[in-house]
């Protein structure tokens, strides 16, 4: 009984990790194509035309606007990444 229980816990943990990796990869591809990320929450917006910072689980996205609501640069990285317009 105990061995079966550990097997289910391992499978559940593996599925959770795969879902987190999939969420990161989807946001990574979207940021690479200069699209807005899906799985992160905006925490700070700037008054320079639409630049913002948002946090996902274990990562941060910085989006820099050029003043016309067009995003010229987006970057994804760790939480300690600085916002540098």
C-alpha positions as a Markdown table, in Angstrom:
| # | Residue | x | y | z |
|---|---|---|---|---|
| 1 | Unk | 0.0 | 0.0 | 0.0 |
| 2 | Unk | 2.8 | 2.5 | 0.9 |
| 3 | Unk | 4.7 | 1.8 | -2.4 |
| 4 | Unk | 1.6 | 2.5 | -4.4 |
| 5 | Unk | 1.0 | 5.8 | -2.5 |
| 6 | Unk | 4.5 | 7.0 | -3.2 |
| 7 | Unk | 4.1 | 6.2 | -6.8 |
| 8 | Unk | 1.0 | 8.4 | -7.0 |
| 9 | Unk | 2.7 | 11.2 | -5.2 |
| 10 | Unk | 5.6 | 11.0 | -7.6 |
| 11 | Unk | 3.3 | 11.0 | -10.6 |
| 12 | Unk | 1.4 | 14.0 | -9.3 |
| 13 | Unk | 4.6 | 16.0 | -8.6 |
| 14 | Unk | 5.9 | 15.1 | -12.1 |
| 15 | Unk | 2.6 | 16.3 | -13.7 |
| 16 | Unk | 2.8 | 19.6 | -11.7 |
| 17 | Unk | 6.4 | 20.3 | -12.8 |
| 18 | Unk | 5.5 | 19.6 | -16.4 |
| 19 | Unk | 2.6 | 22.0 | -16.2 |
| 20 | Unk | 4.8 | 24.7 | -14.7 |
| 21 | Unk | 7.5 | 24.1 | -17.4 |
| 22 | Unk | 4.8 | 24.3 | -20.1 |
| 23 | Unk | 3.5 | 27.6 | -18.8 |
| 24 | Unk | 7.0 | 29.1 | -18.8 |
| 25 | Unk | 7.6 | 27.8 | -22.3 |
| 26 | Unk | 4.4 | 29.3 | -23.6 |
| 27 | Unk | 5.3 | 32.7 | -22.1 |
| 28 | Unk | 8.9 | 32.4 | -23.4 |
| 29 | Unk | 7.7 | 31.9 | -27.0 |
| 30 | Unk | 5.2 | 34.7 | -26.8 |
| 31 | Unk | 7.7 | 37.1 | -25.4 |
| 32 | Unk | 10.2 | 36.1 | -28.1 |
| 33 | Unk | 7.6 | 37.0 | -30.7 |
| 34 | Unk | 6.8 | 40.4 | -28.8 |
| 35 | Unk | 3.3 | 39.2 | -27.8 |
| 36 | Unk | 2.0 | 39.7 | -24.3 |
| 37 | Unk | 2.6 | 36.8 | -21.9 |
| 38 | Unk | -0.4 | 34.8 | -20.7 |
| 39 | Unk | 0.7 | 33.2 | -17.4 |
| 40 | Unk | 2.0 | 36.2 | -15.5 |
| 41 | Unk | 0.5 | 39.0 | -13.5 |
| 42 | Unk | 1.2 | 42.7 | -14.1 |
| 43 | Unk | 2.6 | 44.3 | -11.0 |
| 44 | Unk | 3.9 | 47.6 | -12.2 |
| 45 | Unk | 3.0 | 49.9 | -15.1 |
| 46 | Unk | 5.0 | 52.9 | -16.1 |
| 47 | Unk | 3.8 | 56.3 | -17.5 |
| 48 | Unk | 6.1 | 56.2 | -20.5 |
| 49 | Unk | 3.6 | 54.9 | -23.0 |
| 50 | Unk | 2.8 | 51.4 | -21.7 |
| 51 | Unk | 5.9 | 49.8 | -20.3 |
| 52 | Unk | 5.2 | 47.2 | -17.6 |
| 53 | Unk | 6.6 | 44.5 | -15.4 |
| 54 | Unk | 4.8 | 41.3 | -14.7 |
| 55 | Unk | 5.6 | 38.2 | -12.6 |
| 56 | Unk | 5.0 | 34.6 | -13.4 |
| 57 | Unk | 5.9 | 31.6 | -11.3 |
| 58 | Unk | 9.7 | 31.7 | -11.0 |
| 59 | Unk | 10.2 | 34.3 | -13.8 |
| 60 | Unk | 9.7 | 38.0 | -14.6 |
| 61 | Unk | 8.8 | 39.7 | -17.9 |
| 62 | Unk | 9.8 | 43.3 | -18.7 |
| 63 | Unk | 8.0 | 45.0 | -21.6 |
| 64 | Unk | 9.3 | 48.3 | -22.9 |
| 65 | Unk | 6.9 | 50.5 | -25.0 |
| 66 | Unk | 8.1 | 53.2 | -27.4 |
| 67 | Unk | 5.3 | 55.6 | -26.6 |
| 68 | Unk | 2.8 | 54.6 | -29.2 |
| 69 | Unk | 1.6 | 51.4 | -27.4 |
| 70 | Unk | 4.0 | 49.4 | -29.6 |
| 71 | Unk | 6.4 | 47.1 | -27.7 |
| 72 | Unk | 9.8 | 47.4 | -29.1 |
| 73 | Unk | 11.5 | 45.2 | -26.6 |
| 74 | Unk | 10.5 | 42.4 | -24.2 |
| 75 | Unk | 12.7 | 40.3 | -22.0 |
| 76 | Unk | 12.1 | 37.4 | -19.7 |
| 77 | Unk | 14.3 | 36.4 | -16.8 |
| 78 | Unk | 14.7 | 35.9 | -13.1 |
| 79 | Unk | 12.9 | 38.0 | -10.4 |
| 80 | Unk | 16.1 | 40.1 | -9.7 |
| 81 | Unk | 16.3 | 41.3 | -13.3 |
| 82 | Unk | 16.3 | 45.1 | -13.4 |
| 83 | Unk | 13.8 | 47.2 | -15.3 |
| 84 | Unk | 16.0 | 49.3 | -17.7 |
| 85 | Unk | 14.0 | 51.4 | -20.2 |
